[in-house]
């Protein structure tokens, strides 16, 4: 197992009576692209701010590169090795693109001028154009360029494609995949776009009400989760009790009984045969369905 670049244990954050994080424990392994999913208010942005040292947890521990994120000295060291792109993507409108690049590069001794040239071309950015004249998509491209050229070991992105058209979103996603593959960088990104997560992520963390509800390799989650439908001659049994592992939800609609399983579909099928269904259908579950189920868990 690769080392955990991000490692949080029982992380809690309270704002008055609101507990934004309620014991968040997660790991992000080196060399992965990890999608961070959750509904609005689930605690994603709070988590990212704690990892970046912009906010201190109420209790628990967050480590990045093995360093405590709430330690003032360690936090500075963490930010040297982390590139962050937030949803608001603040830039200096009075500068040109070239000025913005040179200004940012001056703070990073390992600045990659080869990548700078590559991403200027990829995003169609002219160094002579004022930042205030850039479209929303080009502003995002510039913000991503400024992050990718720092030679950071970890990229943290908060809704990087928010508000972009499909073509620009695709460019940003492909830039992240190419960079991760060629530079061995770890990527941790939050998104509301499940299709984007499915497109580029190899691992997924889903949180709800400040807790992790699902975490794992995307391929493994797709393999483990199944929807099992049992059809009966007459009305389906009312609220049958399953003892097999992995039963997440049971629903009934006329003659059909549906079980959402996170593991052990074969065991659930064998147990259900005692109910004498006339047919059984086991089908894969999409990440969207997993997300909707994991985000509906009561806190």
Secondary structure, 3 states (H helix, E strand, C coil): CCCEEEEEEEEEEEECCEEEEEEEEEEEECCCEEEEECCCCCCHHHHHHHHCCCCCCCEEEEEECCEECCCHHHHHHHHHCEEEECCCCCCCCCCEHHHHHHHHHCCCCCCCHHHHHHHHHHCCCCCCCEHHHCCHHHHHHHHHHHHHCCCCCEEEEECCCCCCCHHHHHHHHHHHHHHHHHHCCEEEEECCCHHHHHHHCCEEEEEECCEEEEEEEHHHHHHHCEEEEEECCCCCCCCCCCCCCCEEEEEEECCEEEEEECCCHHHHHHHHHHHCCCEEEEEECCHHHHHHHHCCCCC
